[in-house]
Amino acid sequence: MKLGKALVFCASCLSAVLDGCGRNGSNVPGEESLESALTPLPVIEEAYSDRRSDIPVALKGVVDKVLRDDNEGGRHQRFILELENGMTVLVTHNIDIAPRIEGLRPGEEFVVRGEYVFNELGGVVHWTHHDPNGTHEGGWIVHEGRKYQ
């Protein structure tokens, strides 16, 4: 599947999910809605191999490792998410804008919506929160039935 077509498909799925769950983040989409909104893994694999960045994604995975917060500039909660295909990405969740995910532990499953940025280690997913300025499409994290944005 070509990256452009997959991204258009993912964007329309995500738009439908966001419209269905409200933009204030109080509701969590159902399991079926989350599953249908996920970015196909070949899209992420291709983005990595082509060294592409600034790609909106929705990923499901398991926390591999919880890292210390990054307190330089805006504070970010950080963890490594392992995807179903074995690929790992660093998730950086801005805790100055969105609530901290309490009790984060390795082995827990998450769904993350944000923006993928290439790096040599697998990539980074950021923008996992709403945009207080309203100029960038917001993201979110769903953990244990709660939506953080």
Disulfide bonds with the S-S distance in Angstrom:
none
